[in-house]
Amino acid sequence: VDLGVPARWTALKTRLTLTAGNCIAFGLINSATRWVQQECGSGTCGPLLSLPAALVVTAVGMLLIYGLDFLADIDCTGPRADANIRQMVIPISTLIGFGWKRAFG
């Protein structure tokens, strides 16, 4: 998004970044659900499918958040990279939320 949108359009850049992150999160939750369904059998549905998917998504999401936070905290990345790395936490958090919403919604 940084390369395709002029710097003066900060609101548009923010909205596009959040929209792209939400799209990625939604795609990942669907992929995780299909993976759990494939591993558990095609007859699996409802809570038997969505709860393991939410657990997998939460575990992977938390590992990604901790890894990104560690990467942003080390000194070899600049302030712009740190800001972009920290922006990636929001879609991952949304992914975790989608997983649990699907499990209990």
C-alpha positions as a Markdown table, in Angstrom:
| # | Residue | x | y | z |
|---|---|---|---|---|
| 1 | Val | 0.0 | 0.0 | 0.0 |
| 2 | Asp | 2.9 | 2.4 | 0.7 |
| 3 | Leu | 4.2 | 2.1 | -2.9 |
| 4 | Gly | 0.9 | 2.6 | -4.7 |
| 5 | Val | -0.7 | 5.5 | -2.7 |
| 6 | Pro | 0.7 | 9.0 | -2.5 |
| 7 | Ala | 2.0 | 10.0 | 0.9 |
| 8 | Arg | -0.5 | 12.8 | 1.3 |
| 9 | Trp | -3.5 | 10.4 | 1.3 |
| 10 | Thr | -2.8 | 9.0 | 4.8 |
| 11 | Ala | -6.5 | 8.2 | 5.5 |
| 12 | Leu | -6.8 | 6.1 | 2.3 |
| 13 | Lys | -3.6 | 4.3 | 3.1 |
| 14 | Thr | -4.8 | 3.4 | 6.5 |
| 15 | Arg | -8.2 | 2.2 | 5.3 |
| 16 | Leu | -6.6 | 0.1 | 2.5 |
| 17 | Thr | -4.1 | -1.4 | 4.9 |
| 18 | Leu | -6.8 | -2.4 | 7.4 |
| 19 | Thr | -9.0 | -3.7 | 4.6 |
| 20 | Ala | -6.2 | -5.8 | 3.1 |
| 21 | Gly | -5.4 | -7.1 | 6.6 |
| 22 | Asn | -9.0 | -8.1 | 7.2 |
| 23 | Cys | -9.2 | -9.9 | 3.8 |
| 24 | Ile | -6.1 | -11.8 | 4.6 |
| 25 | Ala | -7.4 | -12.7 | 8.1 |
| 26 | Phe | -10.7 | -13.9 | 6.6 |
| 27 | Gly | -8.9 | -16.0 | 4.0 |
| 28 | Leu | -6.6 | -17.6 | 6.6 |
| 29 | Ile | -9.5 | -18.5 | 8.9 |
| 30 | Asn | -11.3 | -20.2 | 5.9 |
| 31 | Ser | -8.1 | -22.1 | 5.1 |
| 32 | Ala | -7.6 | -23.2 | 8.7 |
| 33 | Thr | -11.2 | -24.4 | 8.8 |
| 34 | Arg | -10.8 | -26.4 | 5.6 |
| 35 | Trp | -7.5 | -27.9 | 6.8 |
| 36 | Val | -9.0 | -29.0 | 10.1 |
| 37 | Gln | -12.0 | -30.5 | 8.2 |
| 38 | Gln | -9.6 | -32.3 | 5.9 |
| 39 | Glu | -7.6 | -33.7 | 8.8 |
| 40 | Cys | -10.7 | -34.7 | 10.9 |
| 41 | Gly | -12.8 | -36.0 | 8.1 |
| 42 | Ser | -15.4 | -34.6 | 5.8 |
| 43 | Gly | -18.3 | -35.4 | 8.1 |
| 44 | Thr | -17.0 | -33.0 | 10.7 |
| 45 | Cys | -19.1 | -30.0 | 11.2 |
| 46 | Gly | -20.3 | -27.4 | 13.8 |
| 47 | Pro | -18.4 | -27.1 | 17.0 |
| 48 | Leu | -16.3 | -30.2 | 16.2 |
| 49 | Leu | -14.9 | -28.4 | 13.3 |
| 50 | Ser | -14.8 | -24.8 | 14.4 |
| 51 | Leu | -13.3 | -25.2 | 17.9 |
| 52 | Pro | -10.1 | -27.0 | 16.7 |
| 53 | Ala | -9.8 | -24.5 | 14.0 |
| 54 | Ala | -10.1 | -21.6 | 16.5 |
| 55 | Leu | -7.4 | -23.3 | 18.7 |
| 56 | Val | -5.0 | -23.8 | 15.8 |
| 57 | Val | -5.6 | -20.2 | 14.6 |
| 58 | Thr | -5.0 | -18.8 | 18.1 |
| 59 | Ala | -1.8 | -20.8 | 18.6 |
| 60 | Val | -0.4 | -19.8 | 15.3 |
| 61 | Gly | -1.6 | -16.2 | 15.6 |
| 62 | Met | 0.0 | -15.8 | 19.1 |
| 63 | Leu | 3.3 | -17.2 | 17.8 |
| 64 | Leu | 3.2 | -14.8 | 14.9 |
| 65 | Ile | 2.4 | -11.8 | 17.2 |
| 66 | Tyr | 5.3 | -12.7 | 19.5 |
| 67 | Gly | 7.7 | -13.2 | 16.6 |
| 68 | Leu | 6.7 | -9.9 | 15.0 |
| 69 | Asp | 7.0 | -8.0 | 18.3 |
| 70 | Phe | 10.4 | -9.5 | 18.8 |
| 71 | Leu | 11.4 | -8.5 | 15.3 |
| 72 | Ala | 10.1 | -4.9 | 15.8 |
| 73 | Asp | 12.0 | -4.6 | 19.2 |
| 74 | Ile | 15.5 | -5.5 | 17.8 |
| 75 | Asp | 17.7 | -2.7 | 16.8 |
| 76 | Cys | 18.4 | -3.8 | 13.2 |
| 77 | Thr | 15.0 | -2.6 | 11.9 |
| 78 | Gly | 14.3 | 1.1 | 11.3 |
| 79 | Pro | 11.3 | 3.1 | 12.6 |
| 80 | Arg | 9.4 | 2.7 | 9.4 |
| 81 | Ala | 9.9 | -1.1 | 9.4 |
| 82 | Asp | 8.9 | -1.2 | 13.0 |
| 83 | Ala | 5.7 | 0.7 | 12.3 |
| 84 | Asn | 4.8 | -1.7 | 9.4 |
| 85 | Ile | 5.6 | -4.7 | 11.5 |
| 86 | Arg | 3.4 | -3.5 | 14.3 |
| 87 | Gln | 0.6 | -2.9 | 11.8 |
| 88 | Met | 0.6 | -6.5 | 10.9 |
| 89 | Val | -0.5 | -7.4 | 14.5 |
| 90 | Ile | -4.0 | -6.0 | 13.9 |
| 91 | Pro | -5.0 | -8.5 | 11.1 |
| 92 | Ile | -3.6 | -11.4 | 13.1 |
| 93 | Ser | -5.7 | -10.3 | 16.1 |
| 94 | Thr | -8.7 | -10.1 | 13.7 |
| 95 | Leu | -7.9 | -13.6 | 12.5 |
| 96 | Ile | -8.0 | -14.9 | 16.1 |
| 97 | Gly | -11.3 | -13.1 | 16.7 |
| 98 | Phe | -12.8 | -14.5 | 13.5 |
| 99 | Gly | -11.8 | -18.0 | 14.7 |
| 100 | Trp | -13.5 | -17.7 | 18.0 |
| 101 | Lys | -16.5 | -16.0 | 16.5 |
| 102 | Arg | -17.0 | -18.9 | 14.2 |
| 103 | Ala | -16.5 | -21.3 | 17.1 |
| 104 | Phe | -19.2 | -19.8 | 19.2 |
| 105 | Gly | -21.2 | -17.7 | 16.8 |
